[in-house]
Amino acid sequence: MSEQLIIRPATHKDVPEILEILNFEIKNSTVVYDYEERSLTQQLEWFNSKRESNMPVLIVEKDAKILGYGTFGIYRPWEAYKYSVEHSIYVCNTARGLGVGKKLMETLISQAKNKGYHTMIAGIDAENNGSYSFHEKFGFKEVGRFNEVGYKFDRWLDLIFMQLYL
């Protein structure tokens, strides 16, 4: 019998699997507006920066395999934004529909509330209807739309911002 979904803080040893999930999205989707895959060194720097900032990096695993990860960080780098966080959730392409994203979102929202943040923000590619609906289920509302702010795969991309008051 296989194990249930387990959520826990990520460790350094998890970074290669986190990187694999992220790089798949960079190469194959508009979930991330990057062109070049990240290196292990870059991802370790990202991870260490999150830890130094006391920001969560959570993973969901099943049968010792990482199925997704989530994090949040201060929305913008100016002091007045210190109560606003932007989150990211990435689920392995073979693990969608298993409740990984739900488990990550519930935990991120709970942690953000416990840390005293006021609002959580999501930046979503306008064509990502699944992510849009997913966020609506948690009470996020669309608060802004920027047309043609990204360019990837030979087309212009629109970005939607959604917000949840914590």
N, C-alpha and C positions, 0 to 999 in steps of 0.2 A: 504494500500500500504506500502510495507516495505521500510526502509531507504536505502540509497546508502551506499557504502563503505566509511567509515570515517577513516582517518589516523590522529593520534595524538601522542604526547609524552605519554609514560606510566607513571602511578602513582603507589604509593605503593599498592593501592587497586586492581590494575591489576595483581600483582605478582602471586596470586594463579592460575589465568587462564593461565598466561604465563607458570607457572610450570606444569600445566596439559598438555599443548601442548608439552613441552620439555620431560616430563616423558613418554608420549606415544611413542615418537621417541626413547628414550633410551631403552624402553622395546621391541619395535617392528621393529626397523630398524637399519641400519648401518649409518644413517645420523649423529649420535653422537656416538663416539667411547667410551662411558661410559657403564659400566655394571649395576651400581646401580642407582636407581631413586634418584633424589635430594629431599631434605627436603625443607619445606617452609623456614626454617631458612637459609639454604644454598642459596636459591634463593633470599631471601631478602638481604643477604650479597653481592651477585653478583650485584643486582640492585643498592644497595647503593654505591658499588665500581664504577659502571658505572657513576653514578651521580657525585661522587667525582672527577672522571677523566674527567668530562665534555664530556662524550661520550653519543650518543643518544641511547635510547631504545624507539622504536616506536611500536605502535600497530595499527592494522586495525580492526575495529569493524563494525558490521552491526546489527541493531536491539538490541543494547546494549550487544552483544556477541562478545568476542574477537575471531577473525578468524586467526590471525597470528601476529607475532612480528619479529622485525629485529633490529640489532644493529651493531656497529663496534667498534673496539678498535685498539690501536697501535699493529702492527704486531708482534714485539718482544720487550722485555723490555730494550733494549739498546738505548742510545741517537741517534745514527745514523739512527735508524729506525723511527724517530719521524714524518716523512712525508709519512709513509706507514701504511695503515690500513687493517685489515682483518675483513670481515663482516660475519654475520650469519643471515639467514632468516629461520623461521620456520612457516609453515602453518598448521593449524588444519587439520587432515586427512579428515574431512567431508566438508572442504571448498576449496579443490584443484580445480583449473580450473575456479575460479571466479574472477581472477585478483588481488588477495591479494598479491601474491609474486611480481607481476609487480609493484604495487603501492608502496610496501616497497622498492624495488630495486631502482626505480626512485627517491624516496625521500632520501634514503641513499646516492646515488651517488651525488645528488644535495647538500646535507649537507656536504659531504666530500669535494667536490669542493669548497664550500663556506668557509670551515674552512682551506683551503689552503693545503690539502693533495695532494700528487703527484700520488699515485697509490693505488688501492684497490685490495686485494687478496682474493681468495676463496679457501678453502680446501674442496674437494669433493670426496666422496667415488667413486672409479672407476666404480662400478656397478650402480651408480645413473645417468643413462642416461638422465632422465628428468631434473635434476639439471644442468648437463653439457650443454644440449641444451638451457636451460633457460639462463644460463650465456653467451653463445655464442650470443644470441639475443641482449644482451646489450654491445657486443663488447669485452667481455673477451676472452683471448687467453690462451690455455694450455701452461704452461711454465715449468712444471716439473711433474714427476710421480715417486712415491716411491712405490716399490713393497713389499708386505707382511710386512708393518709397523704396521698394526693393527691386532688384533685377537678378533673376536666376533662371537658368534653363531657357534662355533666349526669350524671356517675356517679363513684363512688368508685374510686380506683386503689390497687392494692397494689404495693409496691416490694420487689424482691429485691436483695440484695447478694451478689455473687460475688467470690471472692478467688483470686489466684494468688500462690504464694510464688515469688519470683524466685531 
